Amino acid sequence: MEPTGTILFASVGVTGFGFDVFSVAVPPTSEDAVVPDAKKLDERRHTDGVSVNFNAQFADDAGDAVAFVSERTGAASLFLSKPGPERPEPLPAAEGSLFHDRPTVRGGRVYFVSAHENPDQPFRSWAAVYTARLLGGDGEGKAVERVTPRGVVDMSPAVSASGDLVAVASYGDRPWAFDFRVLETEVAVFRAADPARRVVVAGRGGWPVWHGERTLFFHRVADDGWWSVFRVDVSPETLEPAGIERRVTPPGVHCFTPAAAGCRWIAVATRRKGRAQRHIELFDLETERFSPLTELLNPDIHHYNPFFSASGTRLGYHRFRGVDAPGDTVIPYLQPVRSPVSSIRMLRVNGTFPSFSPDASHIAVNGDFFATPGIMVLRSDGTRRWTISKEPGLFYTTWSPTERGVVFTSAGPIFETPKATVRIARVEFDPSELTDDRKEVTAATVRALTRPEAGNDAFPAVSPCGQWLAFRSGRTGHKNLYVIDTAEGEERGGAVRRLTEGEWIDTMPSWSPDGSLIAFSSNRHDPENPAVFSIYLVRPDGSGLRRVYVAGPEGSAEADKERINHVCFSPDSQWLLFTANFGGVMAEPVSGPNQFQPYGDLYVCRLDGSGLRRLTCNAYENGTPAWGPLSAGLGVEALSLGAPAGEDPMGQFDEPLWLTCDV
């Protein structure tokens, strides 16, 4: 039987990106001019402000037309935008794919990354390069062709101006090495007419770009710790390196995602000491001097991933479109996302740790842990939201199935040691206050159920009968699972019953809707390794403990590499939903805003680990899911008929937190 229902989940930051594609005029080359005249940059917007639009390239034969990636279809899809009022038109792409990236149009063909083919092995990225003939050209209607050899992982394709040569950042046929900050990819080159014959021209590097037909620029972290652009020349006859790699950009400034044209400039995205924003700068290959560009126009906005027009006269990038720009201006409370399983509806929530009310008419969510309200409730059609508790620092909500207006949460810092003070809290509010003329509930109470000296108590999961609460506690110095009474709790003398015990981490419990099992994540099979977690099941009385093997059978190397968290049950108690690292990394993380774990995607499997299905496939961290009935969220599609209900802080997101200038 197919898994069925409505799945809520969060993605780090993406709903707030508000990206559009822009370009500026490239200033004339001058020996003396290091700072161009901002008035002559002539910034233009190429995309329409709908959804999130990014990672673009100028189409080689269409003037100011740009090929770009957009989330407007509920997944990363490819579009072509031409000057004028017309809407962007879809580009040929892989049917059914949830992930596309880096489209390049050359000679009537489009090259791109897709992730629609399952490698049938865990811990391998699904990213590969494909090509398709543009509509109206020779071979119209021809199916998408895979350029990347089977078993090989490729990202960040670059096509030479002639369309004859392709360069990629590649893992080759190696499995994912669990790197997600600095990817250990190599730069490989092949002819478009003979993709099977590949030559590695740089053993370590990413984001290649052609300068003519003989030179490649790419980025990597240099030995001194600075992201820098390197250069390698390629023999057009053999495709072998014609000389040694050379560092182009100097230490002291991070330079990445290069772009090149047939001139003395290259463009790079930079991060400099004392500057929080990422900006696009020109680097003169002859004088070895930088010239600022985007900082002259929008100094307080991040700019990403430059690209040149074929003539080299315009330079593109993507950035936050601005609060007053035409287009989408609010972050929707709920956002429909394309599902690969027809019986599952998927909704991205603006918040963290969502949970359904017993009748699925409402959804509770937490804020961002630091500034936004700790608990909010929204209608499951996404049209209204109310603040229940303004107090930040609350995380992980679960509704009482038997008491109206009662949810449970964790109060305190997240991701802390076993002895840090985090408490299980009971939150009571009046559901009759959830009316259209209110924005918040005025009389909600937050009452702690566990003692402050007990340590790190978090991740409450309520039993279907509503009487018991399973939670994670560090009160013994190790994080294990316990059970308390939902009404009295420990603070009013209620007994605390231990469910699991050991010198490891047991965490994030979830009670099955039929009451027979509790699922949780644990590293008890490898207690010395805090980076591996697997699914375990136990009966509420502590008996019948067993591990669910998902990535591979017991004793296999694959099983020992699982990192599975946020597990919960389907409404019929027959399936498990969780976040896992099985699919690896889909794109180079340095090319986008911060993602804590860009390998995190949602999966489902049966209780015995069989029937594994991947539900999300993108370059973001997806997690904190909840699974409700299919009827939940009825009417969400109607939001597309008008402006969605949401909040304003679009454009507020972080650079990768690991990208530091203190090197």
Secondary structure, DSSP 8 states (H G I E B T S, - for coil): ----EEEEEEESSGGG--EEEEEEE-----SS--S--GGGS--EE-S-SSS-EEEEEE-TTSTT-EEEEE-TTSS-EEEEE-SSSS--EE----TT-S-EEEEEEETTEEEEEE--S--SSTT----EEEEEE-TTSTTTT---EE-S-TT-EEEEEEE-TTSSEEEEEEEET----S--SS---EEEEEETTEEEEEEEEESS-EEEEEETTTEEEEEEE-TTS-EEEEEEEB-TTT--BSS--EE-S-TTEEEEEEEE-SSSEEEEEEEETT--S-EEEEEETTT--EEE-HHHH-TTS-EEEEEE-TTSSEEEEEEE--TTSSS--SEESEEEE--SSTTEEEEEESSEEEEE-TTSSEEEEE--SSSS-SEEEEETTSS-EEEEE--SSEEEEEE-SSSTTEEEEEES-SS--TTS-BEEEEEE--GGG--TT-SB-SS-EEEE-S-GGG-BEEEEEE-TTSSEEEEEE-TTSS-EEEEEETTTTTTTT---EE---SSS-EEEEEE-TTSS-EEEEE-TTSTT-TT-BEEEEE-TTS---EEE--SS-TT-TTGGG-B-EEEEE-TTSSEEEEEE-TT--SS-GGGSS--S-TT-EEEEEETTS-S-EE---SSS-EEEEEEE-TTTTTTGGGGGGS---EES-TT-----TT--S--
